[in-house]
Amino acid sequence: MIQLIAQPWWVNLLILVPLAVYFSWRSSRVPVGLRQLISSGVFAAAFGVLEAVVVVYLRAAAGMLPGYQGTLAHFRSPGELHQSYDDITQIPQTLLTLEGFREAATILMLLSVAFLSSGIPRVQTAVFLWAFAIWDIVYYAALWATIRWPLAITDPDVLFLIPVPWLSPVWFPLLVSGLVIAAVLLTRRTQTRA
């Protein structure tokens, strides 16, 4: 039997997104401006930090930050790090419901930024993918900066709960996000001034 990286099986297909974007846009480049990428990237980075902070709050509320005594200073040593919430049965149902709403709101906010960026569907798609990828990378970086998780990029994580829990090692979404950023940059039509 083939060992898949992520569960459920179809989450593994996300690796095809940056490849599909690159191959479908490389001949007919996307006219996404540098200003659009910078402004959506700044929003996504700030939102990634905000999301990480919310996840820290949720984990603290669920008692999933061992040694938590009201300060993040206790998480600076690797010996007292919390575990990923790969076992979602530890999370109370009320917090899982809130987590689902948070995830849906995240996607809607990133989509809103994309729709506000342009009226051209390809540009909207590029901005959404760009913002999502930056948000995802900054989210993990902010978690590591605040509570030193993940300990390694091989640590398991719950990526999303909608419609069912998506599970994978941390490196998988980081790889997909990095490839998405590269695909958007490589297929971007640079505009020259006359």
Secondary structure, 3 states (H helix, E strand, C coil): CCCCCCECHHHHHHHHHHHHHHHHHCCCCECCCHHHHHHHHHHHHHHHHHHHHHHHHHHHHCCCCCCCCCCHHHHCCHHHCCCCCCCHHHCCHHHHHHHHHHHHHHHHHHHHHHHHHCCCHHHHHHHHHHHHHHHHHHHHHHHHHHHCCCCCCCCEEEEECCCCCEEEECHHHHHHHHHHHHHHHHHECCCCCC
